[in-house]
Structure formats: structure tokens, C-alpha cells
Amino acid sequence: MRLSVAFRYAHRSQSSIRRSRAGVKVLNPASRFIPDNSAVSCLWVRESSTGGTTETVASFKSHPRKNDGPLYESAVGDIVQRSTEELQVIKETNPGLKPTLAIIQAGEDDALLEVNKKMAGKIGLNVMQICLPRQCIEEEVIEEILRLNEDPRVHGIFLHLPQSFLSKSVRNAIKPQKDVDGVSDLNVGRVVLGDQRGGFASPVAGAVLELLARHDAPLAGRMAVLVGVEGPLKATLQFLLQNNGMMVQTCQWSSKHLQKRIMDSDVVVLVETGHKSFPPTWLRPGVAVINLSSALMEEHPDSWEHRAEAESGARVGPLSAALRMQHVVRSSRRRIQAHQYQPWRLHPLKLQPLSPVPSDIEISRAQTPKPISRLAQEIGLLPEELEAYGNTKAKVHLSLLNRLQHQPNGKYVLVAGITPTPLGEGKSTVTIGLVQALSAHLKLNSFACLRQPSQGPTFGVKGGAAGGGYAQVIPMEEFNLHLTGDIHAITAANNLVAAAIDARILHEATQSDKALYSRLVPSINGVRRFSPIQMARLQRLGINKSDPSDLTPEEVKAFVRLDLDPEKVTWQRVVDTNDRFLRKITVGQANTEKGHSRQTQFDIAVASEIMAILALTDGLADMRARLGRMVVGSSRNGQPITADDLGVTGALAVLMKDAIKPTLMQTLEGTPVFVHAGPFANIAHGNSSVLADKLALKLVGEEGYVVTEAGFGADIGMEKFFNIKCRTSGLRPDVVVLVATVRALKMHGGGPNVTAGVPLPKEYINENLQLVADGCSNLKKQIQIAHLFGVPVVVALNVFKTDTQAEIDLVCRIAEASGASAAVQCHHWSRGGRGSVELAQAVKEVASQKNSFQFLYNLQDSIVEKIRTIAQKVYGADDIELSPEAQAKIDYYNQQGFGALPICMAKTHLSLSHMPEKKGVPTNFILPVRDIRASIGAGFIYPLVGTMSTMPGLPTRPCFYDIDLDPVTEEIKGLF
């Protein structure tokens, strides 16, 4: 830490010399022999011009003559000027920044605070003083340090404590990046290694180097002795002096070698430990004596009050304070630099595929995932942005969006599919294989964004959704089961609303207005007041009063009575299990509910509007507002009743505050994945969260790729991705990857039905080019749907072992002839990312081209016209048919002002039409709309087409027959 400064002789006044035949006493800054407002901490010894006797010459902090001030004042001035200029440069791009130094001390030492405040004020810094009791214990100091470590306002921590307080545990509790006094082992170690680029050396040691650097004599080859210097300061000083070419010895005051060490030295650096002295004859001519005592905390509490006089004129003290402030400025600069976008340093995991391919869970278990903190560091996340859930998954804080708000987005890739079989066609597997190819093999930044799977299908028919084969998210059992509890949070929030609805109906039916009012606005300690959410309801009612006693009886009635019609409650309870017997239930049958029973139902948890809100929100404030807007039913006079009216919005936000953060996981090849939200595509909009996509687009950088997946076929998930998700997010896709399989195309070409759990018919195992060719009509239609939105298509043929090369080549030829920019075969299931390199190259090429993205309809179109547009242009219907109930709902929603919302069609995923048995490209049909509902909080209208169930049922043989736990190893068996 050699500071580059101009140096000059200090003015030396012989009036400060105290001669004594008994010896030379190391001068105390507070000594009565020193003139007022003066102090000695650096002594230069020289030959007398009159006779060869040795005299000690001291410099003072007095009023210097122009251009002839004391040595240390020049050093302090230069450091202050450099720090001020550096801070001004930082503030040009961060105008609100004011770096802060936190000082922890035992007892009240206002003199120290004033010295540091004065120095900080010159530069433009803040100083925060934390005074602990003089008899505080180690745990109290550490507790305060840990609190300051996490305070983003604090850029430096200074422990102004006696040496006995500075234990290894205390010193190492400070984050190295805030350790501006260089006392932690890591920062001392950096000094020892000669690498201080990311750390700090002791400012006291720096002050010594600064003073010596301003002396005429070169340091190289000189001998220095450190007397009474201990701890981290000793190590730092020793190595800093050695790095400047000096030879260094250390010595205690009590050492019998003290005289020899001093007499052999050109520089004496000492710390007083009492009234110590040595004869003047020990100091040879030209020696520099530097006393550090004024810059260090006294060991004995009784002497602390006397530090004011000492510090007022000490040289090493103010000089070290100036260097400490310089460290605070540099700490703030480093923090800003660390908060800027960081290039990735991703280290993929090696993959060695086996043949035959083992089960998904065996493959997952054979790979050791990286610690999630390591993956986060590799992709540029800060430690404070990560909230670990074990070693393999973590929540990522939304503050990342603010930190990288000026970072350009990467390329946006959507994975969709043709109309699937009941087995699924591998969109998740393609998504994972693609990002593994992009990052692990092409060395491009990429992020996969997936939905969290519902436990209904996991234990039902479909199984998990982590991908498959050598293209998986790991650990797959954690991905497929509870993950970080988001769906449980949604379930709790949803059912809290349901409980609030029935409780409110009961209480309004059994109490007078006065009784309701006294309970809703109770007197607490003789004071009645409205809660904030109640004040908001009063404002919506047009009642501009804040004192509960001021309301008239009519206003009280309007306030307390929602008058919810039990027959018009639209909110359902949810559970994350396939349970067909909850499709219709009766609640309120116990005697305690006084006969207020009603029929209702359960939906599966991922069908909750709260799930849709989670997937579409852009932050906590927006989520809370959306939760408040959720319509749960209608009053008897036809007015919509919201969660805000129930007074439950704040509680819902509390339940969802962690669920709003995307979960970070990794693929088999160690590339990053966000898992967040999980709405079904047939009964909701079927896409992962806007927030996950936005975070990932910032993290990958301008040249990176975010690959997100839309549920089911392109007619379902992709259409909603464009018309709903992209409207909400403001994001625009660069390319669509359309997933197809030979088996699904054979089904669309007239092949027999495919049933989960039943062996495939021979048509799907043997080569049949005619079935494939006929089924490609569905593929061609899905390509056309993507082109409706102006987005180019790359077809990814997910290859199965039963596919023949002739079938594969046929599909690729037809796809390209139908308008696909490229069509490639993919072998990621059996080979991992290496099997999707050709797909990754095609995506890279096509995504680099400009496209003309557009929405399918205008929001200002009528609800009927928006539904008709989707039915005719996407599904291929001739027209739509509205039931009387649907038409009545449309009239009601228009009346309430909901007509400008986008449309989210609830339709079977097994056909382009509303008829699951109609494969290929059905024509000549009318799309029946039997009902229309509104998710006002999520922000869309959803028509129900045909018969759609929001609660799946279990088959004869569910997946749970194969799932088990080894009680010894705790390993899960049977998941797929």
C-alpha cells in the first residue's frame, strides 16, 4: 500500500525538544511539556549543527506558515482531496449516495466522533456512532457488527475498542468488504500476499507508510523496528514495510534486546504501554520515531476521558482517520461496482450419459448438484439477493430488478408445442435440453424459466414436470414435491378468502348493524379507530370520515353490510390434490353455523386466481393491489364484492410475500433455472411468472437467452403467452420453439387413442410414414398460429427410440415447407445438452433476426369479438355460440367496466376444437361458450368452452402406487 504522493520536509521547531540526561522519553501527545494545541507522534532525530550531539526534533500540529506546514497536514490534505474527488466521480452516476462509516466503541468518546465527523465532513461522508457499555461482552459487539454487516447504508465498520476486545471472533465477524480498518484475517492475509485489490490494509499502518514516504530518505534497505505493536496491526505493518523494501524487526518493551534493536534501526514504530523511556544515545542520527498510541484505543477505561486532549493534535490519529475515510469511499465504489452487471463465470457440470438410459430419478440422483450459493455467484447474483432453502434451491430477491434496471435484456425464447397426447410431448425436456446446449456446449448465457408442478398430476397420472432423461432440473424430487412452498402459500391465502366469505355471510345474517359495527371497529383502551383497509372501504363508499363516532346510521349500514348473495359467491376453496369428490360439496352443516349452509366446490390449487396473480404480477405493490381487486361474488343488488371489501388483502399479501420470489435451481449440467408459478394452461393462462422471466432476462445479459415454456399446445399456452402475459410484462419474444413428436403426429394422422399407463399400440412403435404425413397438418396449423403474432418458428422434433430416420426426416421437411425457419431433431433425453446443440444453433440464428410481433386483438374490442377472433383464427372454428348465461355475464362485465380485459379461454388441450376426440385440424364446427367468468385481480376474462373441470380426478392406478421412501437412506423411490 505505497501511496503515491508528493513529499517534503516538515517544519521542525526546536522549541519542542525536551532534553534529559536520564534519557529520551517517548513524548505523550498530552504531555505537559508540549505546547498547547500541539502533539508529537512522529519524531526525527538529527545531528546538532553546533557540536555533534544528538537531539530529538518534533513536528507540531500548530498554525504553519504558508507552504511550510507540518508533514502530516500535507498528507492529510492530499488524502482528503483525492477522496473528495473520487466521491464526486461516484456521485455523478449515483447522486443519492452518501457513504457511511459506523464506529463501534465501548463507552462514550465524543472526541473520537468529532475527529471522524470532521474528517468525514471534509469529504462528504456520514459517521454513525454506536456506543456500547464499557463492560460489554464479546457477544454484544458481534451482534452489533452482524447488524451493521446487513445494513446497506453502512460502507465501513471501525472497531474503536481496546485490544483485549478485538478477539479473532470479533474481528472476523466484520464483512471483509466493510472492514475499512483491515483487522479481519482475510484482509490481513491479503496484505501478506501482497494483493489488496479487494480488501483494506490498516489505516494506522497506512499512516506510517504515508509519513515515511514523505521523508527524503528512500525506504529500500532501511531497518525498522516495531516496539510494543501487536495483533493484526503488527502483521500488516511488518509486511507493508517489507513490501517497500525495508527490513523489519519486532520487539517488546521488556525485551533485553530492545536497546540493540533500536540502535540498529532507521525507523522506530512504537505503541506505548505505560511510562516507557530510553536514553537518547539509543537513537542514531537520522532515525524516525513514530508513536502510534494516539491512533489506538487505550486499554484501561480510566484513561478514555483523556483521549480528547490527545486526539486533538495527534498526527497519526488524523492521518489514519483520513485514510479510513478513503477506505469508506472505496468501499462504496466497490459496492456500486459489485451491484453492476457481472459477467458470468459458469462452470457446467460434466454429464456422462449411459445406454440404456436409466430412470429419471436414478439419473437425477447420480449427479451431484452445485451448492446453490456457488451457482448464484457464477451468474452474478449478490449474496444478499439469495435466500437459501437448503443447499440446492434458493429464493431470489426482487431487488435484483432495481439493481440491473439499466441492463439490456437478453433474447426471449418461448417453447410451445403441437396439440399433445395425454402423455405430453416433452416441452419441459426440450426447454432444459436447449439451455444445457446453449450454456454448457455453446458457452452462451442462458436461463430456463419453468412452472412449478402441481402435486395433483405428480401423484395422479402425468408424474413430475422436471424434464426427463438427461435433460432435467435437479434434484427432481425437490422440484416435483414441495419445492419452497409457493403452492402451499397460495392454498392458504385462497382458503383464507373462502373462510372470510362464509364467516362474513354468517355474521351479517345473525347480527344487527350496531352489533356488527361494534365488533368490526372495536374500542381498544377506550379508543375506536378504523384500520387502513377499513379507511379504504369508506373512501370507496364515498364516506370521507375518519372518526368512527361520526358515521350516520345509514353510513354504518353501508359500511358493515357487504350483503353477499350466497348463490352468487364465485370463490372456491382449493387443495393441491386430484380429488374428484370435492367437485361439489355442501358447507355449513354443523349446528354452530345456524343453518347457513350452501353448495360449493373445491378447485385444484393451481386453478386459484391467486396463482394467476403470482404469475402475472411485477412486484409486491402490484400483487397486493391485484389481490385486493379479486372479485369473490356479488351482493344481492348485483355489485361486485372484492377481497378489499372483505378486509383480507393485507393478510393475503403477508401469506404471499415469500412466494413472490422466484426459486433458483439448476439443470443436470449445472445451468440455472427459475421455477415460479404454475397455472394450468387449459383452465388458466399456463405460463411461468413474469417476474422470473424479467429477472432472468437481466441476468443473462444482452447476448444471453431466456427460454420459457407455455403449457400444452400452441393454441392454448402460446396464445395466452402472447395475448395475456406479453401484454402484462411488456416483453416481446424473439423466437418460438415448437415441440413435436412422431407419436403425437401419428395420433393426429388417425392413429388409435393413447392412454396413460397402457402400452402404446403398434402404430406408434412401427414406422408409418402415412400417419406421420397426415398428422403434420396439426404441426402446420400450430406454425401458422405463431405466425399470426409475427414470431418466427423453430421446430424441435423430440426424438424417441421408436422413431425411424425416415419419419424424422419427413417431419423436418414438412415443417420447413410449412414456414418454419428451421426444423431439427433433438436427442437431449438420451444425450443431454450435447443432443440439442443443433437446436441451440438454430435458435441463436433465428433469434438474431428482426420480427414483427403483434397482438391478435385489441383490448378495446368487445368481449364477444375477442372471443370470436381467438376461436376463428387460432382454433379454426366457423363461429362461436354463447349460452344465455354467458351473454348475461358479458352484459354484467361490460356494465362493471371489465370489458377491456384480455381473454383467457378455458378449453380442452387435447384438440384444437372443444371436442377432445377431434384430432388433427378440426373444421366446420361452432365453438360453444357455456359460461364466462372474470379474474379481475389477475386481469382477464375467462370463457368456459365445453365441459371443463377445475378439479382433476385420480385414475384407477395413480402414480402414488410406485412412490415410496427408504426409511434408512430417506431416498424417494418411484417419482418420474
N, C-alpha and C positions, 0 to 999 in steps of 0.2 A: 504494500500500500504506500508506494513512494508518491507523494503528492507533488505535482508539477507546479511550483510557484516561484516567483521572484524572491530572492532573499537578500538581506542587507544587515549590516551591523546594528545592534541595538544601542541606544544611548545609555552610557554607563555612568552612573553618578557615584563617586567615591564617598559621598555623604552617607551611603547606606552600609558602609563597611564597619563591622564590629570586630576589632582585633582582641585577641586574648592569648596570653602566654599559656594558659591552661589548654588551649585547643580551639579548633573551629567548631562552633555549634551550628548544626543544621538549623537554618532560620525558620521559625514558625511564622506563617503569614500574620498571625495575630500578636506577634511578639511586641512587647513594649519598646524594643529597640528600633522598630520600623516606624517611619513617619506615618502620620495619618493618611488614610486612603491609599496606602501602598502595601505591596505584598511581594514576597520573593518566592518563586517556585523554580526559577532557572538561574543558576549561578555560573559565571565564567571566571576562572582563575587564571591570572596572568602575572608575568614578571613585572616588578615595580621598575619604573624608569629611573629611579633615584638610587637604587642600590642592590638590586638582585633579590630582595626579599619577596616572598610570595604573599599575595594578598587576594582576598575573596572579593570579587566585584559583583554587585547585584543590580538587576534591572527592576524598575518600579512601574507600577500602573499609576502614573501621575499624569499631569497635563503636559504632553510632549510639545516640543517645538515643531513647527511645520516641517514636514519631510524628515523628522528626526525622532519619531515616536518610538515607544518600546517595541521590541521584537514581536511580542505576541499580538500586539494590536494590529500590526501589518498582516499577520497570519489570519487572525480572526476576520479582519475586513475582507481579505481575499476570499475566504471560505463563504462568508455571508453573501458576497457579491455573486460568486459562482452559483450558490444555492438559489438565490433570488432569481437569477437569470434562468436557471434550469426549471424552476417552478413556473415562471412566466410562460415558457415554451409549452409546458404540460397543460397549463390553463387555456392555451389557445384552442385546444380541442376538447377540453374538459372544464368549461368556465365555472361550474359549480363546485369544483374540488377545493377543499381546504384540509390538507393533511394534518393529522393529529398525533401528538406524542402523549402516551399515557405513562405517568410516573407513579410507581408503587413505592410507598415508603412507610416505615414504621414510626409513628409519632408525627407531630405537626412540625414541618420545617418549611415555613413560608419563604425563607430566604432562598432556598433552592428553587422553589416555584417561581419566585420573582426573577431569578437569574435566567431560568429557562424560558419564562414568559417573554422576557426582554429580548432574548436571542431569537425566539420563535417569532415575535412581533416584527423584528427587522426583516425576516424572510417572508412572512405571511403564513405562519403555521398556527395551529391551536395546541394548547397544552392542557392535559387533563390530569389532575392530581388526585390520587387515591391514597388516603391516609389510614393505614391500619393501626390497631392498638400497638403500643410499644412492646407489649409482651405477647404479640400474636404468635401463633404456631404455624408450622410449615404448611399444614393443610389449608389454612386461611389464605396464605399467599398463593398457593397453587390454584385454589378456587377462583381467586380474582384474576389470575393470569389466564385461566381457561375461558373465563367470561370475555376478557379483552381479545383473546385469540379469535373469537367468533364475531366480534363487533366490527362491521365493515368500515365504520368511521375511523377506527384506530389503525394507524400505519406503522407505529413503533411503540415498543414497550421498554421502559427503563426501570430496572430494579435498583432503586436508591436505598439499599439495605446494607447493614453490617455484613462482613464476610461470613460470619457464623450462620447467617440466614441463607446464604447462597449455596445451598446444598446442590448436589447433582440433580436431584429430582426437581428442585425449584428452577434451576437454570434450564433444564431440558424441557420444562413444561411450556416454555415460550415457543411459539411457532418460529422456525428459523428466519422466515421472511419478515417477521416483525421484531426480531432480536437485534435492534439497532445498536445495542451495546456489545454485541459479539461475545456473549457469555455462554451460549449453548455449545455442547460438544461438537455439533455439526459445523457451526461457524468457526470454532477454534480449529477444527480439523481442516477446514478449507484453507485457513491461514497456513497451517503446517504444510499442506500440499501445494501451497503457492497458487491456489485457484480461488479468488474471491468474487468471481463474476456473479454468483447467485447469492452471496452472503455478505456479512459485515464483519469487519475487524473492530476490536475495541477502540472507541474514540479517544480514550485516555492514551492508549498505545499510539494511536494516530497523531495525537498532540505531540508526543515525544518526537516522532519522526518529523513532524512539521517544523518543530523548533530546531532540530538538528539540521534539517535540510536548508534552513535559512542562515546557518553559520558558514563562514567561508571555507572551513576545512572540509575536505572530502571525507566521506564515511568509510569508504572501502579500506580495509586493512587495519582499521582502528579497533581498539579493545574497549568493550563496555562491560560494566558490572551492574547487576541488579541486586540491590540490597533490600531485604525485607519484602520483596514483591512475591505474591503468592497467587495460586489459583489460575483461572483462565487468563488473567492479565499477564502473568509470568510467561505462560506458554506463547501467548500472542506476541508480546514484546520481544521475546527471545528469537522467534522465527522471523519477525518483521525486520529486526536489526540484522540478523544473519542474511536475509534476502537482499539487504542493502550492502552486503559485503563486509559487515563487521564481525568481529569475534566477540562472543558473549559468554560471560561467567555469571553465576548466581551465588548469592551468599546471604546468610542470616546475620543479624546484628551480633548475635552471641558467638559467631564463628571465630575460631582462633586464627583463621586465615583472612580475616576482614581487612587488616592493615595491608597485607601484601596485595590482595585483590584490588583495593582502592588505589594503591601506589602504582600498580601496573596498568591502570585504566586511563583511557582518554575521555570516557563518558561514565558518570556515576548516576544511576537512576535509583531513587530510594523511596521507600514508604516508611514514615515514622511510626514506631510502635512504642512511644514513650519519649522521655527526655534523653536522646542519644546524642553523643558528640564524638568527634575525633580530632586529633591535632592537625593544625594547618600543614604541618610538614608531610602529611599523608597525600596531600593533593599536589601533583606535579603541575608545572606551568602548562596553561592551555587546556586544562581539563574542564569539561562541562558537568555541572552537578544539577540534576533535575529532581525536584521533590514533587511526588505525585499525591501527597497527603491531602492537599486542598481539593482534589478531584474525587476523592473516595470518602465513603461514609465511615465515620468514627465507630469503633466497636462498642464503646461504652455510652449508654444513653445519657449519662450526666453531662457529657460534653457536646451533645447535639445542639443545645441552645447557643453555643459559642460559634457555630458554623457561619452565622450571618456575617460576623466580622471577617472571618477567614475567607469566605467566598467573595466578599465584596471586592477584593483586589487580587485574588489568585489568578495566576496566568494559565496554568494547565487546566484549571476548572473552566473558565470561559472558552478556552480554545477547544477543550474536549466537548463542551456544550455545543459549540458551533459545528463541530464535526458530527455530533449526534443529530443535530438538526439537518445536516446534509444527508445523513443516512435516512432520515424520515422522508425527505424529498425523494430520494432514490427508491425507497420502499414504495412510495405512492406511484412512482413511474413504473416500477416493475409490476405492481399490481394492475395498473392500467394495461401494460403490455400483455400480462397473463390473461387479462379479460378480453383481449382482442382474439380474433380468429387464429387458431393454431393449426399448422399443417399436421395431417395425420401421420402417426408412426405405427401403423397397424402391422402386427406380426401374426399372420394367419397360422392356424393350427394345421398340422400335417394330417392328411387323410390317406389311409391305405385300404381301399375297397376290397372286399372279399367276394368270391364267387363260389357257390351261390350266395346271394345277398341274404344276410341274417335278418331276423325280425327287427322292426323299428326300435323297440326298447333295448334290444341287445346292441344295436349299433350306437344308440344314444349313450348307453352305459359304458361302452368300450372307449369312448372319447372323454378325455379329462378337460372340462371347460376351463378357460382362463378365469382367474378371480375377476369379478365384475368391476372392481376398482381399477384393475390393470387395463381392462378393455376401455373403460371410461377415460382413462388417462391417454390411451393411444389415439382416441378420436377427438381429443381436445376439450373434454369436459373438466370443469374445475371440481376439486373435492367438495366444496360447499354446495355444488349443484347436484350432488348424488346422495340418495337416501337408501342405503343398502337394506335389502331383505335377505339376509343370509349371504352366501358367498357367490351366488350365481345369478342374482337378479337384483335390480335396484330401481327405485323411482327417480325420475329426473325432474328437477325443479323448473318451473316455467320462467324463472328469472333469466334463463338462457336466452329466451327470445329478446329480452331487453338488451342483454349483453351483445348479442350478434345482430341487432336490428339493422345495421348498415351493411351486413354481409350479404352479397348477392346469393340468390337461391341456386341450387343445382338443377339438373334435369329431372322432370317429373314423369314417371313411367307407371301406367296403370295395367295391371294384369286382370283380364276378364276371361270369359270362356264361352264356348258354344253351349247350347242347351244340354244340360248334363243328364247322365243316367242317375239312378238313385244311389250309385256308389261314389259319385263325384269323379271329376276328371283330373284332379291334381293341380289346381291353381296355386295352392299354397306350396306344393312341392316345386312347381316351376318358379315361383317367386323366390324361394330360398336358393334353388339351383342357380338362378340368374345372378343374385347378389354374390354368391360364392364365386361364380365365374368372374364377375366384374372386379371384385376386390382381391381374391386370393390368387387369381391367374392373370388378369389383365392389369392388376395393380392400380385400379381406379377406386376412388372413394365411393362406397355405396351403402345404402341403408334399406333394410326391408321393414315395412310397416304392416303388421298383421292385426287381425281382430283376435280378442280373447275368446276361446271356445266356451260354449255353454256346457255345463255338466249333463244336461239332458241328453244330447246326442252322444257324449262321451260314454255314458252308461247305457245308452239305448242301442242304436243301430250303426251310426256312422263311425263311431270311435272318435279319436282325438283329431286335432287340426294343426299339429306341429310340423306338417310336411310328412315325408316318408323316405325310407331307404337312406341314401347318403346325402339327402337334402332336407335337413331337419333343423328345428330350433331345439337347443338343449339347455338343461335337462328336460326331456319331453314330458316326464311325469309331472314336473312342476308347472310346465306350460299348460298342460291339459287339465290340471285339477284346480287348486285354489288360487294359484299364482300369488298376487299381492292383495287379494280380497276385494277387488273392484266390484265384481258381480254381487258379492255379499253386501257391500255398501249400498248398491243400487236396490237390492231386495229390501234392506232395512229402511231406506228412505221411501221407497214406493209404499211399503206396508204401513209406515207411519202416516202417510197421507190417507190411506184407506181407513186406518183406525180413527183418525181425526174426523173423517167424514161421518162415520156411523155414530161416533160419540156426539158430534155436534147435532145430528138429527135427533138423537135421543134427548139431549139436554134441552133443545129448543121445544120439543114436544111435551116436556114434563115440567117446565118452569115458566114463571111469569117474566115479563120484560124486566121488572125490578130485580128479581132474584138473579136472572142471567147477568144483568149489568153489575150487580154487586160482586158476583163471582169472576166475571171477566176483567173487572177493574177493581181489585180488592183494596182495602185500606191496610197499609203496612206501616206500623208505628204511627198511626194516625194520619198518614198521608196517602192520598189516592193520586195515581198518575197513569197516563196511557204509556204503553210500551211503544217503541219506534214503529213497529209494524202495525200497531193499532192506530197510530197517528196517520200512517199512510192510508189506512182504510177510511178514516174520517175524511181525508182530503179527496179520495175517490168519490165519496158520497157528497162532496161539496160542503162539508161541515168544517169551517175554519175556526175551530176552538181547541184549546189545549188543556183546559181545566175540566175534569170530569163532572164537576158540580154545575157547570154552565149549560149542559145539554138539556134541551127540552124533552118532554116525554116522546114526542114524535121522532126526535133525533136519536134518542136512546133506542127506540124500537128499530129504526133503520140500522143502527149500529150493531145491535145484538142479534138480529134475526137475518140469517142467510136464506132461510126458508127453502132449503134444498128439497127438491122433489125426489123421494126415494126411487121413483120409477124412472127418473132421468139422470141417475148417477152413472157416469161413464167410466169412472176409475175402477180398476180391478186390482185385486191382490195378486202377488206373483210369487213363484218359487222356482228355483233353478233345477227342476226335475221334471222329466216327462211323466205326467200323472193325469191320465185321461179322466179319472173320476172327479177331478176338480174343475172340469169344464162347465159344470153347472152345480151350484151349491146354494144352501139357504143359511143365512147368518141371523143371529139374534134370537135363537130359540130358547135360551136359558131364561128362567123366571126373572132374573135380575134385569133383563132388558125390557121387561114390562110389555111384551107382545109386539115390540117394534122389530119384526123380522122382515127380511126381504131376500129375494133371489139375486144371486150374483155369480161370479166365476173367478177362477184363477187363470192367469196367463203365465207362460214361461218367462223367467226374469228378464231375458234379453229382449222381450217384446215391450218392456216398460218404456214409457215416454222418457223416463229419466235416462235410460240407456241411449236413446236417440239424442237427448240433450248433451250428454257426455261426449258423444261422437261429433257433434256439430259446434260446440262452444269454442270460444277463443280465449277464455280466461275466467278467473274466479268471479269477477264482477258480472260478466256476461252470463255465466252459468247461474248465478244467483237470480239475475233478472229473468232468465228463461224459466227457472224453477217456479218463480212467483207467478208467471203468466200461464202456467199449466191450468187448463180448464178441466175440472173434475165432475162437472154436472151442470144442471140448470135449476134455477129457482122455479117456484110454481108459476111465476109470471113470465118465465121464459128468459131471464137474464143469466148469462154465464157466471158460474161461481169458480173462482181460481184458488190456487194454493195460497196466494196472498190474502184472500178473504178468510181463509181458514186460520191464518196466522202462523203457518208452519214453515214458511220459506227459509227463515234463518236457520232453523233446526236441520232442514234438508241440506243446506249449504255446509253446515258443520259435518254432517254424515258423509258428504261427498268431497271434502276438502283434500283428502289424500288420493281419492280415486281419480281426480282430475289430472294427476301427474302420470305421464306415460311410463311404462315399465321397460327397462333396458335388459335385453337378453342377448344371446349370441347363437350363431349357426354352428354346425359341426366343424366348419373351417375357421371359426373364431371371428367372423364378421358380425357387425352389430345389427340388432333387430329391436324395433319398438313394438310392443304388444299393448294395444289400448283400445278399449271399447269393443263391443261385439254384437251389434244389432243384426238380426236376420235380414236377408235381402228380400224374402217373399212377403214378410209382414212388416218390414221397416225399410230403411234405406240401404242397409247391408254393406257398410264401409267402415274401415277403422277410422280413428279420430282425426279431425282437422289438426289438432294440436300436435299429435305425433308426426304428421306429415310436415308441418311447419318447422318443428324442431329439427327434424332430420334434414330438411332442405337447407337449413342454415349450417348444420354440422358438416355436410358433405362438401360444401364449398361450390364455387361456380362451375367447376369441371366435374362434379360428382353426380351421383344418380340416387334418387329415392324411388324405390319400387313398392307400390302399394297395391292391394288386392281388393277387387269388388266381388261381392258374393254372387253365386250361381251364374247364369248365363248373362251375356252382354245386354240382352233385352231387359234384364232385371237390375242387376247390380251396377253395370256400366251406365245405363240410362240415368239412374239415380245419382251416381257419382257425378256425372256432368251437370244434370239439371238442379240438383239439390246441394251436394257437397261443394262443387266448384263455385256455385253462386254464393254460398256462405263464406267460403275461405278466401275467395278472390284469386285462387291459384288456377293455372292453366296447364293441362297435360301436354307433354311433348310427343308421346307415342303410346299406343295401346298394344300390349302383347296379348294376343287372343289364343287361348289354350284349347287344343282339340286332341281327341284320342281316336284311334281307329275303331275301338269298340263302340264309342258313342256315335260315331258316324255310321257304323253298321246298323245301330239301333234306329237312327233317323232314316236310313235307307230301306227300312222294312224288316229289320231283324226282330226276333222274338223279344218279349219283355225281359228285363233284367231285374232280379230281386236280390236284395242284400241277404247274405247268409246262405244263398243257394248257388251251387256250381253253375258256371256260365254255360249256356248252350253251345253246341259245336260250331255254330255260325260265327261265334266270337273267338274261337280258337283256331279255326282253319282259315286259310286265305280265301277271300271272297271279294274280288275287285268290283263286282257289280253293286253289291251292297254299299261298299265304300263310296263309289262314284255317286250313287243315288243320295246317300246321306250327306254328301258335301253341299247339298242345297242349303242345309242349315248353316254350315260354315260360311257360305257365300252371303246369306242373309245377315249374319252377325257382322261380317266385314262391312256390309252396306250400312248397318246401323251406326258403326263407328264413324263412317264417312259422312253421315248426316251431321255430325258435330265438327267435321273438318279436321279430324285427327288421323294420322297415318297408322297403319296396322302392320305388325309383325306377327305372323302365325307361328306358334310354338307347338309342334307335334310331340306330345308327351308319349314316348315310345314304351310299349310293354313287350315282354319277352315273346308273346304270341304274335306280334306284328311281323309281317314279312316285308322285305325290302321293296317289293313291288307295290304293296299297299302304301308304304311310307312315301315312295316317290310319286305315286298317284296323287296323294293328298297335297303334297307340296306343289305339284304342277297346277292343280285346280285352284289352290289358294292364291298363287301368284297371278293366274289368269283372271281371278275374281277381284283383283285390285289390291291384294296385299303387297306391301313394299318388299317383303321378304317372307319366306316360309322355311323354317329349319327344323330338323329333327333334334330332339333333346334326350340325353341319356343320364341326366343328373341323378335319377333314382338309383342307378347301379354304379355310377362313377363319381358322383359329387359334382362340384363346380367345373371340373375338367370336362364333364359331359355336356355342359351348356356354354362352352366358350364360343361356339359358332353363333348361338343365340345372343350372347352378350355383345359380340362384334356387330351383329345386325342391329341391335338396339342402339348401340353407340352411333352407328352411321345414320340411322333414320332419325334419331332424336336430335341430331345436329342440324337437321333441315327445318326451315320455317314451315309452320302450318297455319291454317286459318280457322282456329277454334271458334265455335259459335254455339249458342244455346238453341234448343229445339223449339222453344216457345217463349213468348214474352210474358212476364208476370202479370201484366195488365190485361192479358186475355182473360176471358171469363173462365170460370171453373170448368164449365162444360166443354169449352173449346180446347182447353189444355188437356183434358182427359181424352177428347176425340183425337187430338194431334198425336198423342202417345199411342193410342190404340191403332190408328191407321198407319202412321209412319214407322213405328217400331214393331208392333205385333202383326201388322198386316191385316187388321180387321177391316171390314167394309164400313162399319159404323159402330156406335155404342147404343145401348139401351138402358135407360135409367128407370129404376123402380120408383114407385110413388114416394117411398120413404127416402130414397136417395135425392129425389128432386126437392122434397121438403127440406132436407138438410142443406142442400145447396142454397135455397132461398134464405134459410136461417143464417148461414155463414156469411152470405152477402150482406144481410142486414146488420150483422155484428162487425162488419169491416174486415173479414178474413179472406175475401175473395182474391186478393193479390198474392197469396201464398203459393209456393210451388206444389206440385202433385207427387205423391209417393204411392204408387199403385201396389195394392196388396193382391198378388196374383200367384198362381202356381208357378214353380220354377221348372217344372218338367215338360213344359210346352211353350211355344211362342203364343199360343192361344190360352184361353181359360180352361181348356179341356186337357187334363194331364195325359190322356191316352193319344192325343193327336201329336205325332212326331213330325220331323222334317220341317216343312214350311206350310202350315195350315193356311187355307184360303177360304173365301166365301163364308165368313162367319161374322156374327154380330157379337160384340163384347158386352155381356150383361153386367151392369153395376148395381148390386143389390143394396148397398148402403154406403154412406160416406161419413167419415169421422175426421176430427181435427186434432192434431197435436200442436196446439198454439205455442207452447213453450219451445218445442223442437223447431217449429216454424214450417209446418207443411200440412196439407190436406191429404188424407189417405182414403181413396175409394176402395171398397171391398169388391173384388171381382170373383164371381162364382162362390164356391164354398171354401172359405179359408179358416183354418183353425189356428188360434193363437196359443194352444196348449197341445203339444205332441203327445202321443201315447207310446207305451212300450210294446215291442213286438213279442211274439211267442218266446223267442230266445234272445233276450237282450245281451249286450256286451258284458254286463256285470257277471255272467256265468264264468267268464275267463279271468276275471280280475281278482287278485289275492295279494296278501302281504306275507313275506317270510318273517316270522316273529324273531328270528335270530339276527338276520342281517338287516331287517327292516326294508328290504328291497321290495318294490312293487312288481307284480307279475301281471301279464295279460293285457296291458294297455297297448293300443295300436293307433 
